[in-house]
Amino acid sequence: MNNIDSFKDEYRFLSNFYPAPVQFDGIRFPTVEHAYQFARTLDQEWRQQIRQAPTPGKAKRLARKAPPREDWKEIKVGVMRELLKQKFAADELKRQLLETAGRELVEGNYWHDNFWGVCSCGICCGGQNTLGRLLMEIRRELMGETIIPQSLTSVE
């Protein structure tokens, strides 16, 4: 089967911008993106703005201006993993993720995100595809496979 190399159209449900309620710090958010961006800062004024952002894109733009928490680099992957687990615990989204079995999930983008995805702008070379790897890790967990939780180095 072909890889899924973009989280749009029929695979939009894989995007962090897709409407799927999650919780962080006891607060409900409309998307993983809102919650993730909220987690990036401990500044209460910025958190309030991010939480109330009308779109996930606006939440992301606001968070870029907010002072990052000191431990962000160490915890960001764990925060994302937990948010994605919540998102894909919902029956319909779980079913859709499981239907991608056997396919590599690549968060292809053109905005130079080489950590969470793979940029295809023609200038960047490759990427770590951390989001795609986390999604495949969660998919394996949902399928009942045993994995090493910190492993983001292998692809199905």
N, CA, C and O atoms as a GROMACS GRO file, in nm:
protein
  624
    1MET      N    1   0.083  -0.119   0.000
    1MET     CA    2   0.000   0.000   0.000
    1MET      C    3   0.087   0.125   0.000
    1MET      O    4   0.201   0.122   0.046
    2ASN      N    5   0.033   0.231  -0.050
    2ASN     CA    6   0.105   0.358  -0.054
    2ASN      C    7   0.111   0.421   0.083
    2ASN      O    8   0.022   0.402   0.166
    3ASN      N    9   0.218   0.499   0.104
    3ASN     CA   10   0.229   0.576   0.227
    3ASN      C   11   0.128   0.689   0.223
    3ASN      O   12   0.084   0.732   0.116
    4ILE      N   13   0.091   0.736   0.340
    4ILE     CA   14   0.008   0.856   0.353
    4ILE      C   15   0.105   0.969   0.382
    4ILE      O   16   0.167   0.972   0.488
    5ASP      N   17   0.119   1.060   0.287
    5ASP     CA   18   0.224   1.162   0.300
    5ASP      C   19   0.171   1.303   0.321
    5ASP      O   20   0.245   1.401   0.308
    6SER      N   21   0.044   1.314   0.353
    6SER     CA   22  -0.016   1.444   0.379
    6SER      C   23  -0.141   1.425   0.461
    6SER      O   24  -0.221   1.335   0.434
    7PHE      N   25  -0.159   1.508   0.562
    7PHE     CA   26  -0.275   1.495   0.650
    7PHE      C   27  -0.384   1.593   0.608
    7PHE      O   28  -0.423   1.682   0.684
    8LYS      N   29  -0.432   1.574   0.485
    8LYS     CA   30  -0.541   1.658   0.433
    8LYS      C   31  -0.637   1.568   0.356
    8LYS      O   32  -0.616   1.448   0.342
    9ASP      N   33  -0.743   1.630   0.307
    9ASP     CA   34  -0.847   1.557   0.234
    9ASP      C   35  -0.897   1.437   0.316
    9ASP      O   36  -0.938   1.455   0.431
   10GLU      N   37  -0.894   1.317   0.261
   10GLU     CA   38  -0.948   1.202   0.333
   10GLU      C   39  -0.867   1.166   0.457
   10GLU      O   40  -0.915   1.092   0.542
   11TYR      N   41  -0.746   1.219   0.469
   11TYR     CA   42  -0.662   1.193   0.586
   11TYR      C   43  -0.649   1.314   0.678
   11TYR      O   44  -0.560   1.321   0.762
   12ARG      N   45  -0.739   1.410   0.660
   12ARG     CA   46  -0.739   1.531   0.743
   12ARG      C   47  -0.755   1.497   0.891
   12ARG      O   48  -0.706   1.570   0.977
   13PHE      N   49  -0.822   1.386   0.921
   13PHE     CA   50  -0.842   1.345   1.061
   13PHE      C   51  -0.711   1.323   1.135
   13PHE      O   52  -0.709   1.325   1.258
   14LEU      N   53  -0.601   1.302   1.062
   14LEU     CA   54  -0.471   1.283   1.125
   14LEU      C   55  -0.407   1.415   1.169
   14LEU      O   56  -0.314   1.415   1.250
   15SER      N   57  -0.456   1.525   1.118
   15SER     CA   58  -0.401   1.657   1.149
   15SER      C   59  -0.437   1.700   1.291
   15SER      O   60  -0.545   1.668   1.342
   16ASN      N   61  -0.346   1.771   1.355
   16ASN     CA   62  -0.373   1.827   1.488
   16ASN      C   63  -0.475   1.940   1.481
   16ASN      O   64  -0.527   1.982   1.585
   17PHE      N   65  -0.504   1.989   1.362
   17PHE     CA   66  -0.604   2.095   1.344
   17PHE      C   67  -0.746   2.038   1.333
   17PHE      O   68  -0.843   2.113   1.337
   18TYR      N   69  -0.758   1.907   1.320
   18TYR     CA   70  -0.888   1.842   1.304
   18TYR      C   71  -0.968   1.854   1.434
   18TYR      O   72  -0.913   1.832   1.542
   19PRO      N   73  -1.096   1.890   1.425
   19PRO     CA   74  -1.178   1.904   1.546
   19PRO      C   75  -1.191   1.771   1.620
   19PRO      O   76  -1.252   1.676   1.571
   20ALA      N   77  -1.134   1.766   1.740
   20ALA     CA   78  -1.139   1.646   1.824
   20ALA      C   79  -1.109   1.691   1.966
   20ALA      O   80  -0.994   1.723   1.998
   21PRO      N   81  -1.209   1.695   2.052
   21PRO     CA   82  -1.189   1.745   2.187
   21PRO      C   83  -1.087   1.664   2.267
   21PRO      O   84  -1.089   1.541   2.267
   22VAL      N   85  -0.999   1.735   2.336
   22VAL     CA   86  -0.900   1.676   2.426
   22VAL      C   87  -0.891   1.763   2.550
   22VAL      O   88  -0.943   1.875   2.553
   23GLN      N   89  -0.826   1.710   2.653
   23GLN     CA   90  -0.808   1.787   2.776
   23GLN      C   91  -0.662   1.799   2.811
   23GLN      O   92  -0.581   1.709   2.786
   24PHE      N   93  -0.629   1.915   2.870
   24PHE     CA   94  -0.494   1.937   2.923
   24PHE      C   95  -0.511   2.024   3.046
   24PHE      O   96  -0.582   2.124   3.042
   25ASP      N   97  -0.445   1.986   3.154
   25ASP     CA   98  -0.456   2.058   3.281
   25ASP      C   99  -0.602   2.077   3.323
   25ASP      O  100  -0.638   2.180   3.380
   26GLY      N  101  -0.686   1.976   3.294
   26GLY     CA  102  -0.826   1.981   3.334
   26GLY      C  103  -0.912   2.073   3.250
   26GLY      O  104  -1.029   2.096   3.283
   27ILE      N  105  -0.858   2.125   3.141
   27ILE     CA  106  -0.931   2.216   3.053
   27ILE      C  107  -0.959   2.145   2.921
   27ILE      O  108  -0.871   2.078   2.866
   28ARG      N  109  -1.079   2.161   2.870
   28ARG     CA  110  -1.117   2.099   2.743
   28ARG      C  111  -1.081   2.193   2.628
   28ARG      O  112  -1.103   2.314   2.635
   29PHE      N  113  -1.025   2.137   2.522
   29PHE     CA  114  -0.984   2.211   2.403
   29PHE      C  115  -1.051   2.149   2.281
   29PHE      O  116  -1.077   2.029   2.279
   30PRO      N  117  -1.078   2.230   2.178
   30PRO     CA  118  -1.146   2.177   2.059
   30PRO      C  119  -1.056   2.096   1.966
   30PRO      O  120  -1.105   2.018   1.885
   31THR      N  121  -0.924   2.116   1.978
   31THR     CA  122  -0.830   2.043   1.892
   31THR      C  123  -0.703   2.010   1.970
   31THR      O  124  -0.674   2.071   2.073
   32VAL      N  125  -0.628   1.913   1.920
   32VAL     CA  126  -0.497   1.883   1.977
   32VAL      C  127  -0.407   2.007   1.967
   32VAL      O  128  -0.331   2.036   2.059
   33GLU      N  129  -0.416   2.078   1.856
   33GLU     CA  130  -0.331   2.195   1.836
   33GLU      C  131  -0.353   2.300   1.945
   33GLU      O  132  -0.257   2.354   1.999
   34HIS      N  133  -0.478   2.329   1.977
   34HIS     CA  134  -0.507   2.425   2.084
   34HIS      C  135  -0.440   2.382   2.215
   34HIS      O  136  -0.372   2.462   2.279
   35ALA      N  137  -0.460   2.256   2.254
   35ALA     CA  138  -0.405   2.206   2.380
   35ALA      C  139  -0.253   2.206   2.380
   35ALA      O  140  -0.190   2.245   2.478
   36TYR      N  141  -0.194   2.163   2.270
   36TYR     CA  142  -0.048   2.158   2.260
   36TYR      C  143   0.011   2.298   2.271
   36TYR      O  144   0.108   2.319   2.344
   37GLN      N  145  -0.047   2.393   2.200
   37GLN     CA  146   0.004   2.530   2.205
   37GLN      C  147  -0.015   2.592   2.343
   37GLN      O  148   0.071   2.666   2.390
   38PHE      N  149  -0.126   2.561   2.409
   38PHE     CA  150  -0.152   2.605   2.546
   38PHE      C  151  -0.042   2.554   2.639
   38PHE      O  152   0.004   2.626   2.726
   39ALA      N  153  -0.001   2.429   2.619
   39ALA     CA  154   0.100   2.366   2.705
   39ALA      C  155   0.238   2.427   2.689
   39ALA      O  156   0.322   2.413   2.778
   40ARG      N  157   0.264   2.494   2.578
   40ARG     CA  158   0.397   2.550   2.549
   40ARG      C  159   0.441   2.660   2.645
   40ARG      O  160   0.560   2.683   2.662
   41THR      N  161   0.344   2.726   2.707
   41THR     CA  162   0.378   2.838   2.795
   41THR      C  163   0.309   2.821   2.930
   41THR      O  164   0.207   2.754   2.940
   42LEU      N  165   0.366   2.882   3.032
   42LEU     CA  166   0.303   2.883   3.163
   42LEU      C  167   0.247   3.022   3.195
   42LEU      O  168   0.186   3.042   3.300
   43ASP      N  169   0.268   3.115   3.104
   43ASP     CA  170   0.217   3.252   3.122
   43ASP      C  171   0.064   3.249   3.112
   43ASP      O  172   0.009   3.212   3.008
   44GLN      N  173  -0.003   3.287   3.218
   44GLN     CA  174  -0.148   3.275   3.225
   44GLN      C  175  -0.221   3.363   3.123
   44GLN      O  176  -0.324   3.321   3.068
   45GLU      N  177  -0.171   3.482   3.098
   45GLU     CA  178  -0.236   3.569   2.999
   45GLU      C  179  -0.228   3.508   2.859
   45GLU      O  180  -0.327   3.509   2.786
   46TRP      N  181  -0.112   3.457   2.823
   46TRP     CA  182  -0.096   3.393   2.692
   46TRP      C  183  -0.181   3.266   2.685
   46TRP      O  184  -0.244   3.239   2.583
   47ARG      N  185  -0.183   3.189   2.793
   47ARG     CA  186  -0.263   3.067   2.795
   47ARG      C  187  -0.410   3.098   2.769
   47ARG      O  188  -0.477   3.026   2.694
   48GLN      N  189  -0.459   3.203   2.830
   48GLN     CA  190  -0.600   3.242   2.812
   48GLN      C  191  -0.627   3.275   2.666
   48GLN      O  192  -0.728   3.232   2.610
   49GLN      N  193  -0.538   3.351   2.604
   49GLN     CA  194  -0.555   3.388   2.463
   49GLN      C  195  -0.552   3.264   2.373
   49GLN      O  196  -0.633   3.250   2.282
   50ILE      N  197  -0.456   3.176   2.399
   50ILE     CA  198  -0.442   3.055   2.318
   50ILE      C  199  -0.566   2.967   2.333
   50ILE      O  200  -0.618   2.915   2.235
   51ARG      N  201  -0.612   2.950   2.456
   51ARG     CA  202  -0.730   2.867   2.483
   51ARG      C  203  -0.853   2.918   2.410
   51ARG      O  204  -0.936   2.840   2.363
   52GLN      N  205  -0.865   3.050   2.401
   52GLN     CA  206  -0.983   3.109   2.339
   52GLN      C  207  -0.966   3.138   2.190
   52GLN      O  208  -1.056   3.195   2.128
   53ALA      N  209  -0.854   3.100   2.132
   53ALA     CA  210  -0.831   3.124   1.990
   53ALA      C  211  -0.942   3.060   1.907
   53ALA      O  212  -0.978   2.945   1.932
   54PRO      N  213  -0.995   3.133   1.808
   54PRO     CA  214  -1.107   3.080   1.729
   54PRO      C  215  -1.070   2.964   1.635
   54PRO      O  216  -1.156   2.889   1.591
   55THR      N  217  -0.940   2.951   1.605
   55THR     CA  218  -0.896   2.844   1.515
   55THR      C  219  -0.764   2.786   1.568
   55THR      O  220  -0.694   2.852   1.644
   56PRO      N  221  -0.732   2.663   1.528
   56PRO     CA  222  -0.604   2.606   1.569
   56PRO      C  223  -0.485   2.685   1.513
   56PRO      O  224  -0.381   2.696   1.578
   57GLY      N  225  -0.501   2.739   1.392
   57GLY     CA  226  -0.394   2.819   1.334
   57GLY      C  227  -0.365   2.944   1.415
   57GLY      O  228  -0.250   2.982   1.434
   58LYS      N  229  -0.471   3.007   1.463
   58LYS     CA  230  -0.456   3.126   1.546
   58LYS      C  231  -0.390   3.088   1.680
   58LYS      O  232  -0.305   3.163   1.729
   59ALA      N  233  -0.427   2.975   1.737
   59ALA     CA  234  -0.364   2.928   1.861
   59ALA      C  235  -0.214   2.909   1.840
   59ALA      O  236  -0.133   2.946   1.926
   60LYS      N  237  -0.177   2.852   1.727
   60LYS     CA  238  -0.036   2.828   1.695
   60LYS      C  239   0.039   2.960   1.680
   60LYS      O  240   0.150   2.975   1.732
   61ARG      N  241  -0.020   3.055   1.610
   61ARG     CA  242   0.045   3.187   1.590
   61ARG      C  243   0.062   3.260   1.723
   61ARG      O  244   0.165   3.322   1.747
   62LEU      N  245  -0.038   3.253   1.809
   62LEU     CA  246  -0.028   3.317   1.941
   62LEU      C  247   0.082   3.252   2.024
   62LEU      O  248   0.161   3.322   2.088
   63ALA      N  249   0.088   3.121   2.024
   63ALA     CA  250   0.186   3.050   2.106
   63ALA      C  251   0.329   3.082   2.064
   63ALA      O  252   0.420   3.079   2.148
   64ARG      N  253   0.350   3.112   1.938
   64ARG     CA  254   0.485   3.148   1.892
   64ARG      C  255   0.533   3.278   1.957
   64ARG      O  256   0.654   3.300   1.969
   65LYS      N  257   0.440   3.364   1.997
   65LYS     CA  258   0.474   3.492   2.060
   65LYS      C  259   0.490   3.479   2.212
   65LYS      O  260   0.554   3.563   2.274
   66ALA      N  261   0.433   3.376   2.269
   66ALA     CA  262   0.434   3.357   2.414
   66ALA      C  263   0.570   3.307   2.463
   66ALA      O  264   0.641   3.238   2.390
   67PRO      N  265   0.606   3.342   2.587
   67PRO     CA  266   0.733   3.291   2.641
   67PRO      C  267   0.721   3.140   2.665
   67PRO      O  268   0.628   3.096   2.734
   68PRO      N  269   0.812   3.060   2.609
   68PRO     CA  270   0.803   2.915   2.627
   68PRO      C  271   0.840   2.875   2.770
   68PRO      O  272   0.920   2.941   2.836
   69ARG      N  273   0.782   2.767   2.815
   69ARG     CA  274   0.819   2.714   2.946
   69ARG      C  275   0.962   2.659   2.937
   69ARG      O  276   1.004   2.614   2.831
   70GLU      N  277   1.034   2.663   3.046
   70GLU     CA  278   1.175   2.624   3.046
   70GLU      C  279   1.199   2.479   3.007
   70GLU      O  280   1.302   2.447   2.947
   71ASP      N  281   1.107   2.392   3.040
   71ASP     CA  282   1.125   2.250   3.014
   71ASP      C  283   1.061   2.204   2.884
   71ASP      O  284   1.049   2.083   2.860
   72TRP      N  285   1.020   2.297   2.799
   72TRP     CA  286   0.943   2.262   2.680
   72TRP      C  287   1.012   2.162   2.589
   72TRP      O  288   0.949   2.067   2.542
   73LYS      N  289   1.139   2.182   2.562
   73LYS     CA  290   1.209   2.091   2.472
   73LYS      C  291   1.209   1.948   2.525
   73LYS      O  292   1.206   1.852   2.447
   74GLU      N  293   1.214   1.934   2.658
   74GLU     CA  294   1.218   1.801   2.718
   74GLU      C  295   1.081   1.734   2.723
   74GLU      O  296   1.072   1.611   2.720
   75ILE      N  297   0.974   1.812   2.730
   75ILE     CA  298   0.842   1.752   2.750
   75ILE      C  299   0.750   1.755   2.628
   75ILE      O  300   0.646   1.690   2.629
   76LYS      N  301   0.787   1.828   2.524
   76LYS     CA  302   0.691   1.850   2.414
   76LYS      C  303   0.647   1.723   2.344
   76LYS      O  304   0.530   1.711   2.307
   77VAL      N  305   0.735   1.628   2.324
   77VAL     CA  306   0.696   1.504   2.258
   77VAL      C  307   0.600   1.424   2.347
   77VAL      O  308   0.503   1.367   2.298
   78GLY      N  309   0.627   1.420   2.477
   78GLY     CA  310   0.539   1.351   2.570
   78GLY      C  311   0.401   1.415   2.576
   78GLY      O  312   0.300   1.345   2.583
   79VAL      N  313   0.397   1.549   2.574
   79VAL     CA  314   0.269   1.620   2.573
   79VAL      C  315   0.191   1.583   2.448
   79VAL      O  316   0.072   1.553   2.455
   80MET      N  317   0.258   1.585   2.334
   80MET     CA  318   0.191   1.551   2.208
   80MET      C  319   0.141   1.408   2.210
   80MET      O  320   0.029   1.381   2.168
   81ARG      N  321   0.222   1.317   2.259
   81ARG     CA  322   0.183   1.175   2.265
   81ARG      C  323   0.053   1.160   2.346
   81ARG      O  324  -0.040   1.092   2.302
   82GLU      N  325   0.047   1.222   2.461
   82GLU     CA  326  -0.071   1.209   2.547
   82GLU      C  327  -0.195   1.271   2.482
   82GLU      O  328  -0.305   1.216   2.493
   83LEU      N  329  -0.179   1.384   2.416
   83LEU     CA  330  -0.292   1.447   2.348
   83LEU      C  331  -0.342   1.359   2.234
   83LEU      O  332  -0.463   1.344   2.215
   84LEU      N  333  -0.251   1.302   2.159
   84LEU     CA  334  -0.290   1.214   2.048
   84LEU      C  335  -0.360   1.088   2.099
   84LEU      O  336  -0.454   1.039   2.037
   85LYS      N  337  -0.314   1.035   2.211
   85LYS     CA  338  -0.380   0.918   2.269
   85LYS      C  339  -0.525   0.950   2.304
   85LYS      O  340  -0.615   0.869   2.281
   86GLN      N  341  -0.547   1.070   2.359
   86GLN     CA  342  -0.684   1.112   2.390
   86GLN      C  343  -0.767   1.122   2.263
   86GLN      O  344  -0.878   1.071   2.255
   87LYS      N  345  -0.710   1.188   2.164
   87LYS     CA  346  -0.783   1.209   2.038
   87LYS      C  347  -0.826   1.076   1.977
   87LYS      O  348  -0.941   1.061   1.937
   88PHE      N  349  -0.734   0.981   1.970
   88PHE     CA  350  -0.763   0.856   1.901
   88PHE      C  351  -0.825   0.749   1.992
   88PHE      O  352  -0.835   0.633   1.953
   89ALA      N  353  -0.865   0.790   2.112
   89ALA     CA  354  -0.945   0.702   2.197
   89ALA      C  355  -1.092   0.707   2.156
   89ALA      O  356  -1.169   0.616   2.186
   90ALA      N  357  -1.130   0.815   2.086
   90ALA     CA  358  -1.268   0.828   2.036
   90ALA      C  359  -1.293   0.721   1.929
   90ALA      O  360  -1.210   0.702   1.840
   91ASP      N  361  -1.406   0.653   1.938
   91ASP     CA  362  -1.433   0.538   1.852
   91ASP      C  363  -1.413   0.564   1.703
   91ASP      O  364  -1.344   0.487   1.636
   92GLU      N  365  -1.472   0.670   1.650
   92GLU     CA  366  -1.463   0.696   1.506
   92GLU      C  367  -1.319   0.726   1.463
   92GLU      O  368  -1.273   0.674   1.361
   93LEU      N  369  -1.250   0.807   1.540
   93LEU     CA  370  -1.111   0.840   1.504
   93LEU      C  371  -1.020   0.719   1.521
   93LEU      O  372  -0.927   0.699   1.443
   94LYS      N  373  -1.047   0.639   1.622
   94LYS     CA  374  -0.971   0.515   1.642
   94LYS      C  375  -0.988   0.425   1.519
   94LYS      O  376  -0.891   0.371   1.466
   95ARG      N  377  -1.113   0.408   1.476
   95ARG     CA  378  -1.141   0.325   1.359
   95ARG      C  379  -1.066   0.376   1.236
   95ARG      O  380  -1.004   0.298   1.164
   96GLN      N  381  -1.071   0.507   1.214
   96GLN     CA  382  -1.003   0.565   1.098
   96GLN      C  383  -0.852   0.545   1.105
   96GLN      O  384  -0.789   0.513   1.004
   97LEU      N  385  -0.794   0.563   1.224
   97LEU     CA  386  -0.650   0.542   1.238
   97LEU      C  387  -0.615   0.396   1.212
   97LEU      O  388  -0.517   0.367   1.143
   98LEU      N  389  -0.692   0.305   1.266
   98LEU     CA  390  -0.665   0.162   1.245
   98LEU      C  391  -0.676   0.123   1.098
   98LEU      O  392  -0.608   0.031   1.053
   99GLU      N  393  -0.762   0.191   1.024
   99GLU     CA  394  -0.776   0.162   0.881
   99GLU      C  395  -0.651   0.200   0.801
   99GLU      O  396  -0.639   0.161   0.685
  100THR      N  397  -0.560   0.275   0.861
  100THR     CA  398  -0.434   0.310   0.792
  100THR      C  399  -0.327   0.204   0.815
  100THR      O  400  -0.214   0.222   0.770
  101ALA      N  401  -0.360   0.096   0.883
  101ALA     CA  402  -0.262  -0.008   0.917
  101ALA      C  403  -0.180  -0.049   0.796
  101ALA      O  404  -0.232  -0.063   0.686
  102GLY      N  405  -0.052  -0.068   0.819
  102GLY     CA  406   0.039  -0.111   0.713
  102GLY      C  407   0.092   0.003   0.628
  102GLY      O  408   0.174  -0.019   0.538
  103ARG      N  409   0.048   0.124   0.655
  103ARG     CA  410   0.092   0.238   0.575
  103ARG      C  411   0.175   0.332   0.664
  103ARG      O  412   0.140   0.358   0.779
  104GLU      N  413   0.283   0.382   0.607
  104GLU     CA  414   0.363   0.480   0.680
  104GLU      C  415   0.289   0.614   0.679
  104GLU      O  416   0.239   0.658   0.575
  105LEU      N  417   0.283   0.678   0.795
  105LEU     CA  418   0.216   0.808   0.808
  105LEU      C  419   0.323   0.916   0.813
  105LEU      O  420   0.407   0.918   0.903
  106VAL      N  421   0.320   1.005   0.716
  106VAL     CA  422   0.419   1.113   0.705
  106VAL      C  423   0.347   1.246   0.706
  106VAL      O  424   0.262   1.272   0.620
  107GLU      N  425   0.381   1.330   0.802
  107GLU     CA  426   0.321   1.462   0.811
  107GLU      C  427   0.393   1.553   0.711
  107GLU      O  428   0.479   1.633   0.748
  108GLY      N  429   0.355   1.538   0.585
  108GLY     CA  430   0.416   1.619   0.480
  108GLY      C  431   0.367   1.762   0.489
  108GLY      O  432   0.249   1.787   0.514
  109ASN      N  433   0.458   1.856   0.470
  109ASN     CA  434   0.420   1.997   0.480
  109ASN      C  435   0.509   2.079   0.386
  109ASN      O  436   0.604   2.028   0.327
  110TYR      N  437   0.476   2.206   0.376
  110TYR     CA  438   0.556   2.297   0.293
  110TYR      C  439   0.599   2.418   0.375
  110TYR      O  440   0.651   2.515   0.319
  111TRP      N  441   0.578   2.414   0.507
  111TRP     CA  442   0.610   2.527   0.593
  111TRP      C  443   0.737   2.504   0.675
  111TRP      O  444   0.757   2.567   0.779
  112HIS      N  445   0.823   2.415   0.628
  112HIS     CA  446   0.957   2.392   0.683
  112HIS      C  447   0.957   2.328   0.822
  112HIS      O  448   1.050   2.351   0.900
  113ASP      N  449   0.856   2.251   0.854
  113ASP     CA  450   0.853   2.181   0.982
  113ASP      C  451   0.922   2.046   0.965
  113ASP      O  452   0.860   1.948   0.924
  114ASN      N  453   1.049   2.044   0.999
  114ASN     CA  454   1.128   1.922   0.985
  114ASN      C  455   1.139   1.843   1.114
  114ASN      O  456   1.203   1.738   1.117
  115PHE      N  457   1.078   1.893   1.222
  115PHE     CA  458   1.075   1.817   1.346
  115PHE      C  459   0.950   1.729   1.349
  115PHE      O  460   0.960   1.607   1.362
  116TRP      N  461   0.833   1.789   1.339
  116TRP     CA  462   0.708   1.714   1.345
  116TRP      C  463   0.677   1.644   1.213
  116TRP      O  464   0.605   1.544   1.212
  117GLY      N  465   0.730   1.694   1.103
  117GLY     CA  466   0.696   1.636   0.974
  117GLY      C  467   0.815   1.630   0.880
  117GLY      O  468   0.930   1.626   0.922
  118VAL      N  469   0.782   1.630   0.752
  118VAL     CA  470   0.880   1.628   0.644
  118VAL      C  471   0.839   1.737   0.547
  118VAL      O  472   0.730   1.731   0.489
  119CYS      N  473   0.926   1.836   0.530
  119CYS     CA  474   0.894   1.948   0.442
  119CYS      C  475   0.918   1.908   0.296
  119CYS      O  476   1.019   1.846   0.263
  120SER      N  477   0.824   1.945   0.212
  120SER     CA  478   0.837   1.912   0.070
  120SER      C  479   0.842   2.039  -0.015
  120SER      O  480   0.793   2.041  -0.128
  121CYS      N  481   0.901   2.146   0.040
  121CYS     CA  482   0.904   2.274  -0.031
  121CYS      C  483   1.005   2.275  -0.145
  121CYS      O  484   1.002   2.364  -0.230
  122GLY      N  485   1.094   2.176  -0.149
  122GLY     CA  486   1.196   2.173  -0.253
  122GLY      C  487   1.328   2.229  -0.207
  122GLY      O  488   1.430   2.212  -0.275
  123ILE      N  489   1.329   2.296  -0.093
  123ILE     CA  490   1.452   2.352  -0.038
  123ILE      C  491   1.501   2.267   0.079
  123ILE      O  492   1.620   2.236   0.090
  124CYS      N  493   1.408   2.229   0.166
  124CYS     CA  494   1.442   2.148   0.284
  124CYS      C  495   1.473   2.004   0.241
  124CYS      O  496   1.426   1.956   0.138
  125CYS      N  497   1.552   1.941   0.321
  125CYS     CA  498   1.584   1.800   0.294
  125CYS      C  499   1.534   1.714   0.408
  125CYS      O  500   1.587   1.718   0.518
  126GLY      N  501   1.431   1.637   0.381
  126GLY     CA  502   1.381   1.540   0.477
  126GLY      C  503   1.315   1.601   0.598
  126GLY      O  504   1.262   1.712   0.594
  127GLY      N  505   1.318   1.527   0.705
  127GLY     CA  506   1.257   1.567   0.830
  127GLY      C  507   1.246   1.448   0.922
  127GLY      O  508   1.261   1.333   0.880
  128GLN      N  509   1.222   1.475   1.050
  128GLN     CA  510   1.215   1.369   1.150
  128GLN      C  511   1.080   1.299   1.154
  128GLN      O  512   1.070   1.185   1.200
  129ASN      N  513   0.975   1.365   1.107
  129ASN     CA  514   0.841   1.307   1.103
  129ASN      C  515   0.796   1.257   1.241
  129ASN      O  516   0.736   1.150   1.252
  130THR      N  517   0.824   1.335   1.344
  130THR     CA  518   0.790   1.295   1.480
  130THR      C  519   0.640   1.274   1.496
  130THR      O  520   0.599   1.180   1.564
  131LEU      N  521   0.558   1.360   1.437
  131LEU     CA  522   0.413   1.343   1.447
  131LEU      C  523   0.369   1.213   1.380
  131LEU      O  524   0.292   1.137   1.438
  132GLY      N  525   0.418   1.187   1.261
  132GLY     CA  526   0.383   1.062   1.193
  132GLY      C  527   0.426   0.940   1.272
  132GLY      O  528   0.353   0.842   1.279
  133ARG      N  529   0.543   0.947   1.332
  133ARG     CA  530   0.593   0.834   1.411
  133ARG      C  531   0.508   0.813   1.536
  133ARG      O  532   0.480   0.699   1.575
  134LEU      N  533   0.467   0.922   1.600
  134LEU     CA  534   0.380   0.910   1.717
  134LEU      C  535   0.245   0.847   1.678
  134LEU      O  536   0.193   0.761   1.749
  135LEU      N  537   0.191   0.891   1.566
  135LEU     CA  538   0.064   0.833   1.520
  135LEU      C  539   0.078   0.683   1.492
  135LEU      O  540  -0.012   0.606   1.525
  136MET      N  541   0.189   0.644   1.432
  136MET     CA  542   0.210   0.501   1.406
  136MET      C  543   0.231   0.424   1.535
  136MET      O  544   0.189   0.308   1.546
  137GLU      N  545   0.296   0.486   1.634
  137GLU     CA  546   0.315   0.424   1.764
  137GLU      C  547   0.179   0.400   1.831
  137GLU      O  548   0.152   0.292   1.883
  138ILE      N  549   0.094   0.502   1.829
  138ILE     CA  550  -0.039   0.490   1.888
  138ILE      C  551  -0.122   0.386   1.814
  138ILE      O  552  -0.196   0.309   1.875
  139ARG      N  553  -0.109   0.384   1.683
  139ARG     CA  554  -0.181   0.284   1.603
  139ARG      C  555  -0.138   0.143   1.644
  139ARG      O  556  -0.222   0.054   1.660
  140ARG      N  557  -0.008   0.123   1.661
  140ARG     CA  558   0.041  -0.008   1.705
  140ARG      C  559  -0.016  -0.045   1.842
  140ARG      O  560  -0.056  -0.159   1.866
  141GLU      N  561  -0.019   0.054   1.933
  141GLU     CA  562  -0.076   0.029   2.066
  141GLU      C  563  -0.222  -0.011   2.054
  141GLU      O  564  -0.267  -0.105   2.120
  142LEU      N  565  -0.295   0.060   1.972
  142LEU     CA  566  -0.437   0.029   1.953
  142LEU      C  567  -0.457  -0.108   1.891
  142LEU      O  568  -0.559  -0.174   1.916
  143MET      N  569  -0.364  -0.152   1.812
  143MET     CA  570  -0.372  -0.283   1.749
  143MET      C  571  -0.327  -0.393   1.846
  143MET      O  572  -0.334  -0.512   1.813
  144GLY      N  573  -0.282  -0.352   1.964
  144GLY     CA  574  -0.243  -0.450   2.065
  144GLY      C  575  -0.101  -0.499   2.053
  144GLY      O  576  -0.063  -0.598   2.116
  145GLU      N  577  -0.021  -0.430   1.974
  145GLU     CA  578   0.119  -0.469   1.961
  145GLU      C  579   0.200  -0.411   2.076
  145GLU      O  580   0.166  -0.306   2.130
  146THR      N  581   0.305  -0.480   2.112
  146THR     CA  582   0.394  -0.433   2.217
  146THR      C  583   0.501  -0.346   2.152
  146THR      O  584   0.565  -0.384   2.054
  147ILE      N  585   0.519  -0.227   2.211
  147ILE     CA  586   0.623  -0.138   2.160
  147ILE      C  587   0.703  -0.082   2.276
  147ILE      O  588   0.660  -0.090   2.392
  148ILE      N  589   0.817  -0.026   2.247
  148ILE     CA  590   0.896   0.045   2.345
  148ILE      C  591   0.850   0.190   2.339
  148ILE      O  592   0.869   0.255   2.237
  149PRO      N  593   0.789   0.244   2.447
  149PRO     CA  594   0.727   0.377   2.442
  149PRO      C  595   0.818   0.488   2.391
  149PRO      O  596   0.770   0.576   2.320
  150GLN      N  597   0.944   0.488   2.424
  150GLN     CA  598   1.032   0.598   2.381
  150GLN      C  599   1.084   0.580   2.239
  150GLN      O  600   1.152   0.668   2.186
  151SER      N  601   1.054   0.467   2.177
  151SER     CA  602   1.106   0.440   2.043
  151SER      C  603   1.034   0.522   1.937
  151SER      O  604   0.914   0.505   1.915
  152LEU      N  605   1.108   0.609   1.874
  152LEU     CA  606   1.056   0.684   1.760
  152LEU      C  607   1.147   0.663   1.640
  152LEU      O  608   1.147   0.742   1.545
  153THR      N  609   1.226   0.555   1.647
  153THR     CA  610   1.326   0.536   1.544
  153THR      C  611   1.285   0.438   1.435
  153THR      O  612   1.346   0.438   1.328
  154SER      N  613   1.186   0.356   1.458
  154SER     CA  614   1.150   0.259   1.355
  154SER      C  615   1.018   0.294   1.289
  154SER      O  616   0.932   0.360   1.348
  155VAL      N  617   1.003   0.250   1.170
  155VAL     CA  618   0.881   0.269   1.092
  155VAL      C  619   0.826   0.131   1.062
  155VAL      O  620   0.902   0.038   1.035
  156GLU      N  621   0.695   0.118   1.065
  156GLU     CA  622   0.634  -0.010   1.035
  156GLU      C  623   0.673  -0.059   0.897
  156GLU      O  624   0.630  -0.167   0.855
   0.00000   0.00000   0.00000
